Amino acid sequence: GADHFSQGEWQKAIICLTKAINLSPQQTELYVKRAEAYLQMGDFQSAILNYKKACLMEPACEDFQSRIILILYLQGQFLFDQEMYTEALERFTHLLELKPDYVSCHMRSIVCLDALGRHGECLQLVNEWLEKERTNPELFVLQARLHEMFHEITACQEDLRSALLLDPKNTEALSLVSRLEKRAKDAKAQAVDKTLNGKLQGAVGRINIAIENDPSKLEYYVFRGTLHRRLKDFNAAIDDLVLAMDRSNNSCENEVFAEAQRQLLLTYNDFAVLCYTKGFYSEAIQLLTKALIGEKKEQGLYVNRGDCFFKMGELEFALADYQQALELELQDWRIWSRIAAVQNVSGLQDYKERRYQQAEEKFSRAIQSNPLVPQYYLNRAKARQLLQEEVESQCDAVTTLLLDPKNEEIISHLTHIFPGKTVADIMSSKIVEVAKAMLDISLQNCAPFKTQAAAHR
């Protein structure tokens, strides 16, 4: 048997060794020799059986156990190469029972499960192995591929980052990253198309996919934030835009940061307008204040915050905001009219508290800011009457009538200012000419209303 073995005549060697074993079954070396002969013939199972017999005969010899493990691995690898994945997996599973820490065997088992389409089991095995071994980039890549297969893209991204940290040039990882980036670009293009067609909710769905597949593109967050703003989902919009700004290192030179900041200001403003329409003035003020921290030259923000203060009765704050807005655009008649409204309301408060002089002064400032509102003249007429400024009061009353001939309140008030006279008598008196002249002067001195004044005349 030894001669045949040395000459590579495996079949003859096995026959001779079998006869020798029958004559002397207690010689361990005979089983080992026969096992090696079987192994050379590719009969893995018979080789394993002979080594197991040798193990029983000499339990203390670790070499026999190591040889069984190697043969099981070779058998599994042979089956794997033949694409007999089920049989190969059985061998690798058996081998792991003998040697649980056999890394190559774990990897082969994972690949077999993947090839058999048993992806859930494969992922579970990868997770278990990664708890012990976190220095193998291939494991992270495989787990990334499995997570992608299960549409768990966020987990896939984390795996790819881990793999590339370990091996920045890992071809498979880079290929998967490129595939995800391409998918993200396609989803972004679809989101843009849906936006142009007015399908904003559908656009959000597509940009979500883009962000999921390529979370490094900050412009995707800005785009989604803009969509959320248009859909009035302001909290979500703020979250996206602030995130984009933070990841841009808050650099004003960064285009993404600049656009995110612009959209954030619009979001704060739109959110504030919504709060305003629902009566949540305090919340609107907070939002507009945040917006003004980032942009102090946006006139509309001051105007809107002033409107909120006005609604809350905070007249001094409202006036301060309107005046700040006016510094940015001196000819804006909307701001002048708001300033006039604040002065009028403040004057009415003084009038109610019998501070008639202060009331008269504020009504005058209201008229200076907006000389086309009849009520301001009527209010000043009442204050001046109580201040015993008879001619001035009459002039204001007539001006009110000139601006609003059908004003029933002024008509009824005329009897107190012009006792014993009819409306016809009043309108034919010289004071009408005085009132017209005073009104004309007021209109000429108020630049934003020059065009309207010309039309009035």
C-alpha positions as CSV (number, residue, x, y, z in Angstrom):
1,G,0.0,0.0,0.0
2,A,2.8,2.4,0.8
3,D,4.5,1.7,-2.5
4,H,1.3,2.4,-4.5
5,F,0.7,5.5,-2.4
6,S,4.2,6.9,-3.1
7,Q,3.7,6.2,-6.8
8,G,0.3,8.0,-6.9
9,E,-1.6,4.8,-7.6
10,W,-4.4,5.8,-5.3
11,Q,-7.0,3.1,-6.1
12,K,-4.4,0.3,-5.6
13,A,-3.2,2.0,-2.4
14,I,-6.7,2.1,-1.0
15,I,-7.2,-1.7,-1.8
16,C,-4.0,-2.6,0.0
17,L,-4.6,-0.3,2.9
18,T,-8.1,-1.7,3.4
19,K,-6.6,-5.3,3.5
20,A,-4.0,-4.0,6.0
21,I,-6.8,-2.5,8.2
22,N,-8.7,-5.7,8.2
23,L,-5.6,-7.5,9.5
24,S,-4.6,-4.8,11.9
25,P,-7.6,-2.5,12.7
26,Q,-5.8,-0.8,15.6
27,Q,-3.2,1.0,13.5
28,T,-4.3,4.6,13.3
29,E,-1.7,5.4,10.6
30,L,-3.5,3.0,8.2
31,Y,-6.7,5.0,8.4
32,V,-4.8,8.3,7.9
33,K,-3.0,6.9,4.8
34,R,-6.3,5.7,3.4
35,A,-7.9,9.0,4.1
36,E,-5.2,10.8,2.2
37,A,-5.6,8.4,-0.7
38,Y,-9.3,9.0,-0.9
39,L,-8.6,12.8,-0.7
40,Q,-6.3,12.5,-3.7
41,M,-9.1,10.8,-5.6
42,G,-11.5,13.5,-4.8
43,D,-13.6,11.3,-2.5
44,F,-14.0,13.8,0.3
45,Q,-16.6,11.9,2.2
46,S,-14.5,8.7,2.5
47,A,-11.5,10.8,3.5
48,I,-13.5,12.4,6.3
49,L,-14.8,9.1,7.5
50,N,-11.3,7.7,7.8
51,Y,-10.0,10.8,9.7
52,K,-13.0,10.5,12.0
53,K,-12.0,6.9,12.7
54,A,-8.4,8.1,13.4
55,C,-9.8,10.8,15.8
56,L,-11.7,8.1,17.8
57,M,-8.5,6.1,18.1
58,E,-6.4,9.0,19.1
59,P,-8.6,11.8,20.6
60,A,-5.7,13.8,21.8
61,C,-4.3,14.3,18.3
62,E,-5.5,17.7,17.0
63,D,-4.0,17.3,13.6
64,F,-6.7,14.8,12.6
65,Q,-9.5,17.3,13.5
66,S,-7.7,20.1,11.6
67,R,-7.4,17.8,8.6
68,I,-11.2,17.0,8.7
69,I,-11.9,20.8,8.8
70,L,-9.6,21.4,5.8
71,I,-11.3,18.5,3.8
72,L,-14.7,19.9,4.6
73,Y,-13.7,23.3,3.4
74,L,-12.1,21.8,0.2
75,Q,-15.3,19.8,-0.4
76,G,-17.5,22.8,0.1
77,Q,-15.3,24.9,-2.2
78,F,-15.4,22.2,-4.8
79,L,-19.2,22.1,-4.7
80,F,-19.3,25.9,-4.7
81,D,-17.2,26.1,-7.8
82,Q,-19.6,23.6,-9.4
83,E,-22.4,26.1,-8.4
84,M,-23.9,23.4,-6.2
85,Y,-24.7,26.0,-3.6
86,T,-27.1,24.0,-1.4
87,E,-24.6,21.1,-1.0
88,A,-21.8,23.6,-0.5
89,L,-23.7,25.4,2.2
90,E,-24.3,22.1,4.0
91,R,-20.6,21.4,4.1
92,F,-19.7,24.9,5.3
93,T,-22.5,24.7,8.0
94,H,-21.0,21.5,9.2
95,L,-17.6,22.9,9.2
96,L,-18.7,25.9,11.3
97,E,-20.1,23.6,13.9
98,L,-16.5,22.2,14.3
99,K,-14.8,25.6,14.0
100,P,-17.1,28.6,14.7
101,D,-14.4,31.2,14.2
102,Y,-13.4,30.0,10.7
103,V,-13.6,33.4,8.8
104,S,-13.3,32.0,5.3
105,C,-16.1,29.5,6.0
106,H,-18.4,32.3,7.2
107,M,-17.7,34.3,4.0
108,R,-18.4,31.2,1.8
109,S,-21.7,30.5,3.7
110,I,-22.8,34.1,3.2
111,V,-22.0,33.9,-0.5
112,C,-23.9,30.6,-0.8
113,L,-27.0,32.1,0.9
114,D,-26.8,35.1,-1.4
115,A,-26.4,32.9,-4.5
116,L,-29.4,30.8,-3.4
117,G,-31.6,33.9,-3.0
118,R,-31.9,33.4,0.7
119,H,-31.2,37.1,1.3
120,G,-32.9,37.4,4.6
121,E,-30.7,34.7,6.1
122,C,-27.7,36.1,4.4
123,L,-28.3,39.6,5.9
124,Q,-28.8,38.1,9.3
125,L,-25.5,36.2,9.0
126,V,-23.7,39.3,7.8
127,N,-25.0,41.3,10.7
128,E,-23.9,38.6,13.2
129,W,-20.5,38.5,11.7
130,L,-20.1,42.3,11.6
131,E,-20.7,42.4,15.3
132,K,-17.5,40.5,15.7
133,E,-15.5,41.6,12.7
134,R,-15.7,45.3,11.6
135,T,-12.4,45.5,9.6
136,N,-13.5,43.7,6.5
137,P,-14.8,46.1,3.8
138,E,-16.2,43.2,1.7
139,L,-18.6,42.4,4.5
140,F,-19.9,46.0,4.5
141,V,-20.2,46.0,0.8
142,L,-22.2,42.7,0.8
143,Q,-24.4,44.1,3.6
144,A,-24.9,47.3,1.6
145,R,-26.0,45.3,-1.5
146,L,-28.4,43.3,0.6
147,H,-29.9,46.4,2.2
148,E,-30.3,47.9,-1.3
149,M,-32.1,44.7,-2.3
150,F,-34.5,45.2,0.6
151,H,-34.9,48.9,-0.3
152,E,-33.2,49.9,3.0
153,I,-31.2,52.6,1.3
154,T,-30.3,54.6,4.4
155,A,-28.7,51.4,5.9
156,C,-27.1,50.8,2.5
157,Q,-25.5,54.3,2.6
158,E,-24.1,53.7,6.1
159,D,-22.6,50.4,5.0
160,L,-20.9,52.0,2.0
161,R,-19.4,54.7,4.1
162,S,-18.0,52.1,6.4
163,A,-16.6,50.1,3.5
164,L,-15.0,53.1,1.9
165,L,-13.4,54.2,5.2
166,L,-11.7,50.8,5.3
167,D,-10.9,50.7,1.6
168,P,-11.4,54.0,-0.3
169,K,-10.7,52.4,-3.6
170,N,-13.0,49.4,-3.2
171,T,-14.3,48.9,-6.7
172,E,-17.7,47.3,-5.8
173,A,-18.4,49.9,-3.2
174,L,-17.6,52.7,-5.6
175,S,-19.8,51.1,-8.3
176,L,-22.7,50.8,-5.9
177,V,-22.3,54.5,-4.9
178,S,-22.3,55.5,-8.6
179,R,-25.5,53.5,-9.1
180,L,-27.2,55.2,-6.2
181,E,-26.0,58.7,-7.4
182,K,-27.5,58.0,-10.9
183,R,-30.8,56.9,-9.3
184,A,-30.8,60.1,-7.2
185,K,-30.2,62.3,-10.3
186,D,-33.0,60.6,-12.2
187,A,-35.4,61.0,-9.2
188,K,-34.4,64.7,-9.0
189,A,-35.2,65.2,-12.7
190,Q,-38.6,63.6,-12.2
191,A,-39.2,65.8,-9.2
192,V,-38.5,68.9,-11.2
193,D,-40.8,67.7,-14.0
194,K,-43.6,67.1,-11.5
195,T,-43.1,70.5,-10.0
196,L,-43.4,72.2,-13.4
197,N,-46.7,70.3,-13.9
198,G,-48.0,71.5,-10.5
199,K,-47.8,68.0,-8.9
200,L,-46.0,69.2,-5.8
201,Q,-46.9,66.2,-3.6
202,G,-45.6,63.8,-6.2
203,A,-42.5,65.9,-6.5
204,V,-41.8,65.6,-2.8
205,G,-42.0,61.8,-3.2
206,R,-39.4,61.8,-6.0
207,I,-37.0,64.2,-4.2
208,N,-37.3,62.0,-1.1
209,I,-36.0,59.1,-3.2
210,A,-33.2,61.4,-4.5
211,I,-32.1,62.3,-1.0
212,E,-32.3,58.7,0.2
213,N,-30.0,57.6,-2.6
214,D,-27.6,60.5,-2.4
215,P,-27.8,62.3,1.0
216,S,-24.6,64.2,0.3
217,K,-26.3,66.5,-2.3
218,L,-27.3,69.6,-0.2
219,E,-29.2,71.1,-3.2
220,Y,-31.7,68.2,-2.9
221,Y,-32.6,69.4,0.6
222,V,-33.0,72.9,-0.6
223,F,-35.3,71.8,-3.4
224,R,-37.4,69.7,-1.0
225,G,-37.5,72.6,1.5
226,T,-38.9,74.8,-1.3
227,L,-41.5,72.2,-2.1
228,H,-42.5,71.9,1.6
229,R,-42.8,75.7,1.7
230,R,-45.1,75.8,-1.3
231,L,-47.2,73.0,0.3
232,K,-47.3,75.0,3.5
233,D,-45.6,72.3,5.4
234,F,-43.4,75.0,7.0
235,N,-41.8,73.0,9.8
236,A,-40.5,70.4,7.4
237,A,-39.3,73.2,5.1
238,I,-37.4,74.8,7.9
239,D,-35.8,71.5,8.9
240,D,-34.5,70.9,5.4
241,L,-33.2,74.4,4.8
242,V,-31.5,74.7,8.1
243,L,-29.8,71.3,7.6
244,A,-28.5,72.5,4.1
245,M,-27.2,75.7,5.6
246,D,-25.4,73.9,8.5
247,R,-23.8,71.4,6.2
248,S,-22.6,74.3,4.0
249,N,-20.6,75.5,7.0
250,N,-22.8,78.6,7.0
251,S,-20.6,80.1,4.3
252,C,-22.2,83.0,2.5
253,E,-20.0,82.4,-0.5
254,N,-21.5,78.9,-0.9
255,E,-24.3,79.0,-3.6
256,V,-26.2,76.3,-1.8
257,F,-26.1,78.2,1.5
258,A,-27.2,81.4,-0.2
259,E,-30.2,79.7,-1.9
260,A,-31.1,77.9,1.3
261,Q,-30.9,81.1,3.3
262,R,-33.2,82.9,0.8
263,Q,-35.7,80.1,0.8
264,L,-35.6,80.0,4.6
265,L,-36.5,83.7,4.8
266,L,-39.4,83.1,2.4
267,T,-40.5,80.2,4.5
268,Y,-40.4,82.2,7.7
269,N,-42.3,85.0,6.0
270,D,-44.9,82.6,4.5
271,F,-45.3,80.8,7.8
272,A,-45.8,84.1,9.5
273,V,-48.4,85.2,7.0
274,L,-50.3,81.9,7.7
275,C,-50.1,82.5,11.5
276,Y,-51.3,86.1,10.9
277,T,-54.4,84.9,9.0
278,K,-55.2,82.5,11.8
279,G,-54.7,85.1,14.5
280,F,-51.5,83.7,15.9
281,Y,-49.8,87.1,15.9
282,S,-47.2,86.3,18.6
283,E,-46.0,83.2,16.7
284,A,-45.8,85.3,13.5
285,I,-43.7,87.9,15.2
286,Q,-41.2,85.2,16.4
287,L,-40.9,83.8,12.8
288,L,-40.4,87.3,11.3
289,T,-37.8,88.2,13.9
290,K,-35.9,85.0,12.9
291,A,-36.1,86.0,9.3
292,L,-34.8,89.5,10.1
293,I,-31.8,88.1,11.8
294,G,-30.7,86.7,8.5
295,E,-31.9,89.6,6.3
296,K,-32.2,93.1,7.6
297,K,-32.8,94.8,4.3
298,E,-36.0,93.0,3.3
299,Q,-38.7,95.7,3.5
300,G,-41.6,93.2,3.5
301,L,-40.4,91.5,6.7
302,Y,-40.6,94.7,8.6
303,V,-44.0,95.5,7.2
304,N,-45.4,92.1,8.1
305,R,-44.1,92.2,11.6
306,G,-45.4,95.7,12.0
307,D,-48.9,94.4,10.9
308,C,-48.7,91.7,13.6
309,F,-47.7,94.3,16.3
310,F,-50.5,96.5,15.1
311,K,-53.0,93.6,15.5
312,M,-51.7,93.0,19.0
313,G,-52.2,96.6,19.9
314,E,-48.4,97.1,20.2
315,L,-48.5,100.5,18.4
316,E,-45.0,101.7,19.3
317,F,-43.4,98.5,18.0
318,A,-45.6,98.5,14.9
319,L,-44.6,102.1,14.2
320,A,-41.0,101.3,14.7
321,D,-41.2,98.5,12.1
322,Y,-43.1,100.6,9.6
323,Q,-40.5,103.4,9.9
324,Q,-37.7,100.9,9.4
325,A,-39.4,99.7,6.3
326,L,-39.9,103.3,5.1
327,E,-36.1,103.9,5.3
328,L,-35.7,101.1,2.8
329,E,-38.3,102.6,0.4
330,L,-39.4,106.1,1.1
331,Q,-42.0,106.3,-1.6
332,D,-44.0,103.2,-0.7
333,W,-47.5,104.4,-0.1
334,R,-48.5,101.1,1.6
335,I,-46.1,101.9,4.4
336,W,-47.2,105.5,4.7
337,S,-50.8,104.3,4.9
338,R,-49.9,101.9,7.7
339,I,-48.1,104.6,9.6
340,A,-51.2,106.7,9.3
341,A,-53.4,103.9,10.6
342,V,-51.1,103.5,13.7
343,Q,-51.2,107.2,14.4
344,N,-55.0,107.3,14.0
345,V,-55.5,104.4,16.4
346,S,-53.1,105.9,18.9
347,G,-55.0,109.2,18.6
348,L,-58.3,107.5,19.3
349,Q,-56.8,106.0,22.5
350,D,-55.8,109.5,23.6
351,Y,-59.2,110.9,22.7
352,K,-60.9,108.2,24.7
353,E,-58.7,109.1,27.7
354,R,-59.5,112.8,27.1
355,R,-56.0,113.7,26.1
356,Y,-57.4,115.8,23.3
357,Q,-54.2,117.8,22.5
358,Q,-52.2,114.5,22.1
359,A,-55.0,113.1,20.1
360,E,-55.1,116.1,17.8
361,E,-51.4,115.9,17.2
362,K,-51.6,112.2,16.3
363,F,-54.5,112.7,13.9
364,S,-52.5,115.4,12.3
365,R,-49.6,113.0,11.8
366,A,-52.0,110.4,10.4
367,I,-53.2,113.0,7.8
368,Q,-49.6,113.9,7.0
369,S,-48.9,110.3,6.2
370,N,-52.1,109.6,4.3
371,P,-54.2,112.7,3.5
372,L,-56.9,110.7,1.6
373,V,-58.7,109.0,4.5
374,P,-61.9,111.0,5.5
375,Q,-62.1,109.4,8.9
376,Y,-58.8,111.0,10.0
377,Y,-60.2,114.5,9.3
378,L,-63.4,113.7,11.1
379,N,-61.5,112.4,14.2
380,R,-59.3,115.6,14.2
381,A,-62.4,117.7,13.8
382,K,-63.9,116.2,16.9
383,A,-60.7,116.7,18.9
384,R,-60.3,120.3,17.7
385,Q,-63.9,121.1,18.6
386,L,-63.2,120.0,22.2
387,L,-60.0,122.1,22.2
388,Q,-62.2,125.0,21.1
389,E,-60.4,125.4,17.8
390,E,-63.6,126.2,16.0
391,V,-62.3,127.3,12.6
392,E,-59.8,124.4,12.3
393,S,-62.6,121.9,13.4
394,Q,-65.0,123.3,10.7
395,C,-62.3,123.0,8.1
396,D,-61.6,119.4,8.9
397,A,-65.3,118.6,8.9
398,V,-65.7,120.1,5.4
399,T,-62.6,118.2,4.2
400,T,-64.2,115.0,5.4
401,L,-67.3,115.9,3.4
402,L,-65.2,116.7,0.3
403,L,-63.5,113.3,0.4
404,D,-66.7,111.4,1.3
405,P,-69.9,113.3,0.4
406,K,-72.1,110.4,1.6
407,N,-70.5,110.0,5.0
408,E,-73.5,110.0,7.3
409,E,-71.4,110.4,10.4
410,I,-70.0,113.7,9.3
411,I,-73.3,115.0,8.0
412,S,-74.8,114.4,11.5
413,H,-71.8,116.0,13.1
414,L,-72.0,119.1,11.0
415,T,-75.0,120.4,13.0
416,H,-72.7,120.6,16.1
417,I,-69.9,122.3,14.3
418,F,-72.1,124.6,12.2
419,P,-75.1,125.2,14.4
420,G,-78.2,126.4,12.5
421,K,-76.8,125.8,9.0
422,T,-77.8,123.3,6.4
423,V,-75.3,121.2,4.3
424,A,-76.1,123.4,1.3
425,D,-75.3,126.5,3.4
426,I,-72.0,125.0,4.5
427,M,-70.9,123.9,1.1
428,S,-71.5,127.4,-0.4
429,S,-69.5,129.1,2.3
430,K,-65.9,130.4,2.1
431,I,-64.6,127.8,4.4
432,V,-65.0,125.2,1.6
433,E,-62.4,127.0,-0.4
434,V,-60.1,127.1,2.6
435,A,-60.6,123.4,3.1
436,K,-59.9,122.6,-0.5
437,A,-56.7,124.7,-0.4
438,M,-55.5,122.9,2.8
439,L,-56.3,119.5,1.3
440,D,-54.4,120.4,-1.8
441,I,-51.4,121.4,0.2
442,S,-51.5,118.2,2.2
443,L,-51.6,116.2,-1.0
444,Q,-48.7,118.1,-2.6
445,N,-46.6,117.6,0.5
446,C,-47.2,113.8,0.6
447,A,-45.0,112.5,-2.3
448,P,-46.5,109.0,-2.5
449,F,-49.9,110.4,-3.2
450,K,-49.0,113.0,-5.8
451,T,-50.4,110.8,-8.6
452,Q,-53.6,110.2,-6.7
453,A,-53.8,113.9,-5.9
454,A,-53.6,114.9,-9.5
455,A,-56.4,112.5,-10.3
456,H,-58.5,113.9,-7.4
457,R,-58.1,117.4,-8.6
